[in-house]
Amino acid sequence: MSLLTFSSLSKSYGPHDIFRDLSGAVPHESRIGIVGPNGIGKTTLFRIFAGLEDPSGGSVHRARGLRVGYLPQEAVTGLLEDDNTLWQEMLTAFKGLLAREAELRTLEADMADPAKFDSAVEKYGHLQEQFERDGGYTYETRIKQALDGLGFAADDYGRPIQQFSGGQKTRALLARLLLENPDLLILDEPTNHLDIAAVEWLEKLLSEWSGAALIVSHDRYFLDEVVNKVWEIGPARIDEYVGNYSAYVGQRAERRERQLIEYEAQQAFIAKEEDFIRRNIAGQNTAQAKGRRRRLERMKATDGAVVGRPRELDTLKLKLDTSLRSGDRVLETHNVIIGYHDDGKPLFAAPDLLLWRGEVAALIGPNGTGKTTFLKTLLGQLPPLKGKVKLGSSLKIGYFAQAHEGLQMERTPIEEIQSVREMPVGAVRDYLAKFLFTGDDVFKKVEVLSGGERGRVALAKLALEGANFLLLDEPTNHLDIPSQEILEAVLSDFEGTILLISHDRYLIDALATQIWALEAGRLETFKGSYREFVERRAITNNQLPITKSQKTDGKTKIATAKAAKPSSEERRRAQRAEELELIIGSLEKRLAEISAELEAAGTDVEKVRTLGEEYVQVESDLATRLAEWERVLQAV
């Protein structure tokens, strides 16, 4: 039985439909990532699941006694007790344990009374056993682990909740929810306000989570590490994909390609039939033409009989061109110390750096370590405390600021674009439409735009500058996943040089040729991709990186350099993994064959339908075998 099921779910505000006819189920132990463009209703759907909002139509069924933990994207007002200290708030997750602990203290006092000793001892033994079994002697350690993992310092424990920022309150609520251990976690952008270290801690915890989780996140790397299913939400349907985010991307492309083939074949058939009907309806073949018309009308009237065109989402249409070639040595530093002269305190010291033309360096590290300050130093806005920064020849720098400082709040998007290049209003509107600004949106002042909209205005300006050296400070902040994918593709094709600050590890891993990691006042450099950097770091810390294949049954296996002799069970599992790999290879080959046959089928509707049904069955078999293969590997 599923923890939560929903059927024909819809939500409207007045005449505006957010979504309609959504159905699905959340099985036990599933971790489902929810993706879809901004505004499609993901947060609204979560609020309905959490019981905070009623649907306009349809139903939601929750399993009896289901305990739900809900983390909203931003506002946590009313979900935390402001007068509590951080520690007191965490203790509320253990109300039952604390009550039993108080009862134990009472029984200990009773045992000092000879008249109560015998009955108190008997009760005490039973209660103590239950208390220990439920984690009564470890809850304080668990609280410290959660708070430390989410970036709180020991000094924060005694601070009242009301003194924390909005982001800190969200992290505090997340910590409490994890400690409460609900049956179903509903997390709306849980990685907001977390640095990479905290996100990695959360990934490990959720990958071991024994309950179910529904997760909305723009962090593609996080989804890769945590989820085992993906729901792609559209206005009137949910498409389910088995596997993590990367698996979803591959399956989505295959599905849309297959649907397009089926759609084009059916449209060709319909056009051929309509042409026959038009030529013969009044001729010698009138009866045949009328029969074909009736069949065509029945087909069009039957739900699901007509294949729809694959849904195309509005996405950024971004292109970054540079006509100016820079020198080979783009950036050099020597004995540089970064900081502010006002207080004279260094933020970090850097080794001698060298960035060549065409390279991408990713600058990573916890918040507040000086990453943005480093960019401002390169821009000449701040001098280094010590050392030299040398920029190469023929450079034209394009700067994307995290807080969008380059935007004038009183301007409109049209005025911002015209500040970079003189263009007629009509041409500006056409240009801004590529960045999803339509209608009256182009006349709104920047100050009223959302964070994502401001980011798109900044990207629109950047694309016009023709820079050959990009300094990008969190360029994917507030962008939905389709826009992130477009930006990633554009930056990958960029012929200049990039210095990137980002918490988006998926983007970093796709682009970076160097990793510059900031920690404890030092900058460490690494030549290679982000995943290679993570692997090197793990080995340096005397443990191999934890991968999907090393996670099983809520417990993480840490691979060691010296493996133990495999048992008979391990050998059996290894043999089964090899068998599955052969089966998977055969199924993948058959999918490729079916795709080729579909292309060759042309307007043969019956053949297209038969092949389409076989494709769906083979794809389902493949997903089942892949899931078994992953389970076997996890157990090896």
Secondary structure, DSSP 8 states (H G I E B T S, - for coil): --SEEEEEEEEEETTEEEEEEEEEEE-TT-EEEEE--TTSSHHHHHHHHTTSS--SEEEEEE-TT--EEEE-SS--TTTS-TTSBHHHHHHGGGHHHHHHHHHHHHHHHHTTSTTTHHHHHHHHHHHHHHHHHTTTTTHHHHHHHHHHHTT--GGGTTSBGGGS-HHHHHHHHHHHHHHH--SEEEEESTTTT--HHHHHHHHHHHHT-SSEEEEE-S-HHHHHHH-SEEEEE-SS-EEEEESSHHHHHHHHHHHHHHHHHHHHHHHHHHHHHHHHHHHHTTSTTHHHHHHHHHHHHHHHHSTTTS---------------------SEEEEEEEEEEE-TTT--EEEE----EEETT-EEEEE--TTSSHHHHHHHHTTSS--SEEEEEE-TT--EEEE-TT-TTS-TTS-HHHHHHHHS---HHHHHHHHHTTT--GGGGGS-GGGS-HHHHHHHHHHHHHHS--SEEEEESTTTT--HHHHHHHHHHHHH--SEEEEE-S-HHHHHHH-SEEEEEETTEEEEEES-HHHHHHHHHHHTTS----GGGEETTEE----SS-----HHHHHHHHHHHHHHHHHHHHHHHHHHHHHHHHHHTT-HHHHHHHHHHHHHHHHHHHHHHHHHHHHHHH-
